[in-house]
Amino acid sequence: MPCTIRALSVFLLAASLAIGLGAGPAGAKSRIKDIVEFEGVRENQLVGYGIVVGLNGTGDALRNAPMTQQSLQSMLERLGVNTRAATMNTKNIAAVMVTAKLPAFAASGSQIDVTVSAMGDAKSLLGGTLLVTPLMGADGNAYAAAQGTVQTGSVSASGSSGTTISKGVPTAGRIAGGAIVEKEVGFQLASMSTLRLTLRNPDFTTAGRVADVINGRFPGSAAALNPTIISVHPVGGMDMVSFLTQLENLSVEADAPAKVVIDEVAGVITMNENVRISTVAIQQGNLTITVRESSQVSQPGAFSKTGSTVTVPQSDVSVDEEKGKKFVTLKSGASLAAMVAGLNTLGVTPRDMISILQSIKSAGALQADIEVQ
């Protein structure tokens, strides 16, 4: 089956990479900037409510979307047009939610991308124009204003009989550079005396190594507070920005706990190189039960005045158990490569491997955490 073959290929690729890594250096080092997040240096979520106009009859039906009609009336009133007494039945307008991410230290006047998503029963936003929409932050303040032509990257068509066909999602689109930053986030990094680094994968050993590497270059400037946070402060009269510029490029060998991640839906198994197993014996076999149904016709005797022709079902049940499967013993302390080689010796499929790994874990022989997704 394609899914099984693909999953098995992924599994074998992971094994070959692990074997290759085992033949190389004892550990690969990473830059500090690649394994930590800097406190306060992050994106901010923005959201706004707006309307898209200029749609080719694919917008909201105003009778079914009162918020769209109210928005249209309010907008026209601000422009000096009173439409309260008029009956509007256009489908060239749609109410939308506009979202964006405000990058860290985005300057006033810079442009950011926005995503536009329909709220009502609009069929497509293709070719529509988003009118000026303030984008608000979590504090309720407006940090950007969005406007522009919506590009959905989808295709949609319909016939007079009601048949429709579409590719992609025509009710959501993007505007590249569609928002202009109007207000900067007040975060003064240069004036800070202390900053915290947050590990993306919390670990005591990695936190200690990061602190040691930083102190090796800047003595007394770092301390590991817990498995996640390392506190740092500039030394030698340096400001925070120049200090972080040199700090983030230092190399450290990251550590990670032994872990096995299992995706049961896709049949994919992923392990890191720290997975070890105790002595365990494994046997795997397949039991196939086949049931064949057939029909047989039963007729009465010749010149019989009683009886009738009937169909009689016939069942044939057979059981086939695969032979020749032997126990495979994995010795104590076996690595990922040895485990994979042992499982492949059994000729098992990735889904069988999932069951085997869970059984080994239940037996207490797998020295790793199992995460099932």
Buried (B, 14 or more C-beta within 10 A) or exposed (E): EEEEEBBBEBBEEBBEEBBEBEEEEEEEEBEBBEBBBBBBEEEBEBEBBBBBBBBEEBBBBBEEBEBBBEBBBEBBEEEEEEBEEEEEEBBBBBBBBBBBBBBEEBEEEBBBEBBBEBBBBBBBBBBBBBBEBBBBBEEEEBBBBBBBBBBBEBEBEEEEEEEEEBEEBBBBBBBEEBBBBBEBBEEEBEEBEEBBBEBEEBBEBBBBBBBEBBBEEBEEBBBBEEBBBBBBBBBEEBBBEEBBEEBBEBEBBBBEBBBBBBBEEEBBBBBBBBBBBBEBEBEBEEEEEEEEEEEEEEEEEEEEEEEEEEEEEEEEEEEEEEEEBEEBEBEEEBBBBBBBBBBBEBEBBBBBBBEBBBBBBEEEBBBBEBEEE
